[in-house]
Amino acid sequence: MKSVKKYFYEIAEEKEDEAYMVAKRLVETLFFQMSKQSTKFCNDIFCDLPYAYTERRLDSVLLPTLSKMCNSIVLTEYPVNRNQQEDSSVGRIDYWCIYEGYSFVIELKQSYDNIRTEHTKKDKLTERWQEMIKQLDSVKKEIQGFEEKTNGVIRLGLHIITSRDKEENVNNHKERFDRKMIEKIAERLRTDIGKTTPSRKPDIIICWKIPQNIVEKGAKWGCVFPGLWAVAKIYAPISHKGMKSRKKVDSI
């Protein structure tokens, strides 16, 4: 696990194709900037951090950041028809945007993770990841009809995970949330998330080691939140109706 910025650590699949690199930049930039935005919610007036709540509260920092990155070309709750096996239903994509010449459909999930557990929670985290993957699979046919003139549609699953610990452990130097612990958690997440279906393993895992002063001030419900994670699954671009070049691209 390498350090990519101060307080940030990353594991990523090494791929050279253009679409993957564009999607990787989107994930990294989005996560770096939304983390920076989150620090503004802890100040001399109040300290109430967006990542301490559900994915709806994350929208407070995610949407403004994504909008800035995409020159305001972002839609939320984008309606789509979902095809799941032989059944069809109407659903919504969390975010649609255009970034560096590609269309993106993004499904967002949020979970908590106890930093001292040996096993990732199935019902609260790994199953949410699987649900996100199914949602992305179900829109594959629908997005082929997108009419915007881009280089393809990239499906992106983004799972934001908030590391949680007991407030009494905030100054526990023996088992501190340091690089060693971060690497251990990253390996656990990568292994446990893809255990059921290896092909669904994440492509990128990034951890933000939250500054200690924010961790201490942001304590809530007897808990502290020492780290925030972005765990992402990137799919190859899909050809769509409005595609600039009709040259077929790979689909997964």
HELIX and SHEET records of a PDB file:
HELIX    1   1 GLU A   18  THR A   39  1                                  22    
HELIX    2   2 PRO A   50  ALA A   52  5                                   3    
HELIX    3   3 GLU A   55  MET A   69  1                                  15    
HELIX    4   4 LYS A  122  THR A  126  3                                   5    
HELIX    5   5 GLU A  127  SER A  138  1                                  12    
HELIX    6   6 LYS A  140  ILE A  143  1                                   4    
HELIX    7   7 GLU A  167  ASN A  169  5                                   3    
HELIX    8   8 ARG A  179  ILE A  193  1                                  15    
HELIX    9   9 PRO A  198  ARG A  200  5                                   3    
HELIX   10  10 GLN A  212  LYS A  217  1                                   6    
SHEET    1   A 8 LYS A   2  LYS A   5  0                                        
SHEET    2   A 8 PHE A   8  ALA A  12 -1                                        
SHEET    3   A 8 ILE A 204  LYS A 209 -1                                        
SHEET    4   A 8 CYS A 223  ILE A 234 -1                                        
SHEET    5   A 8 VAL A 153  LYS A 166 -1                                        
SHEET    6   A 8 TYR A 102  ASN A 114  1                                        
SHEET    7   A 8 ASP A  87  TYR A  99 -1                                        
SHEET    8   A 8 VAL A  74  GLN A  84 -1                                        
END                                                                             
